[in-house]
Amino acid sequence: MTEFSFYDGLPKFTDFADMSDEGHYSSLPDDWWIGTSDVKGSTEAVQNGKYKTVNMVGAAVISAQINVHSGACFPYIFGGDGASFAVPPSWKDRASDALAAVKLWAQEEFEMHLRVGMVPVSHIRAAGFDVKVARFQASEGVDYAMFTGGGLNWAETQMKAGKHSVPEANEGAQPDLTGLSCRWSHMPSKNGVILSMIVMPHDDVPWPTFTEFVSRVLDRTNRLESFGHPSAKEGPGVSWPPAGATLEAHAQRGTGSLGKARRKALFESFVAWVLIKTGLKVGGFDARRYRRIVGENADFRKFEDGLKMTLDCDTETEADLRSLLEEAAKDGIIHFGLHTQSEAMLTCIVPSIMEDNHVHFVDGASGGYTAASRFLKV
């Protein structure tokens, strides 16, 4: 097996419950590298109303990796205020350069300090952890990587401690963030609550014990409309001008004018808004179909050494889940964090509007996973 065929050759599972089965995961090769990132001070940024910016920076890490590897398939996962990914050894140098460029961009554009790091899988295994990956087919056009083994969490902890850092980018370095956008309106809860949930196994709790509990969580969330997906069936809402136009301009301007990039984003979003409102099709582009696919492609639930979900639910389900989690925490099985808000939001990577492989990262619009992580109960 070549380094390029490992991930390409993994099966794609269509039932999210299958992602709790460790037998469906494959260990990454020893010589692969794990990249991690995290916005330092994200909690304060959230409190200052900058969570959309925090999400944009986290998604920029993935966007830069997708572009630097020319759209080739590799495993990655979005975490709200950061992202993680895995690449084969021959990609390591350009992956590191792209990480460093995003770090410089985040500082120059938003005065945000993005911590970044890269570590070989062999070092993670030497520390007693593993990195296993599986593929979940979220829709016909998109699948997302799921991770288990504790290795991502270990690598992120090491990064936050100042280890495994990457060389600083040269002055003037620019990440390629082509396709990165946030044009969609926030998605108000249809049922009363947007619930951001992080559930992690306690140290030394066997994965089967953890996933047995997870199956109880999923049993409850599966009763929700569309499994708790925050997006409406017709896709997320759209308004004009979009709230994220300036953020998108920061991503797309390169060395050019911010004002010019913003005007371009506003014009393109206006055209899309008109097409969605009228149902007109231009050059084979069906804006209403695209809007629906956006919702289908969104990553509102994931496994990242634990379970993360952004759910649209009623207050009764929220109370039921909270009670279930508190009981498991008391029994020493898990620790968890919850955060409630009234809306969810999307940050998107769209290589082409004519293809269905665009990816959309879901988070709560008022703190989301970052706020939930503050309340992880041990």
Buried (B, 14 or more C-beta within 10 A) or exposed (E): EEBBEBBEEBEEBEEBEBBBBBEBBBBBBEEBBBBBBBBBBBBEBBEEEBBBBBBBBBBBBBBBBBBBBEEBEBBBBBBBBBBBBBBBBEBBBBBBBBBBBBBBBBBEBBEBBBBBBBBBBBBBBEBEBBBBBBBBBBBEBBBBBBBBBBBBBBBBEBBBEEEBBBEEBEEEBBBBBBBBBBBBBBBBBBBBBBBBBBBBBBEEBEBEBBBEBBEEBBEBBEEBEBBBBBBBEEBBBBEBBBBBBBBBBBBBBEEEEEEEBBEBBBEBBBBBBEBBEEEEEEEEBBBBEBBBBBBBBBBBBBBBBBBBBBBBBBEEBBEBBBEBBBEBBEEEBBBBBBBBBBBBBBBBBBBEBEEBBBBBBBBBBBBBBBBBBEEBEE
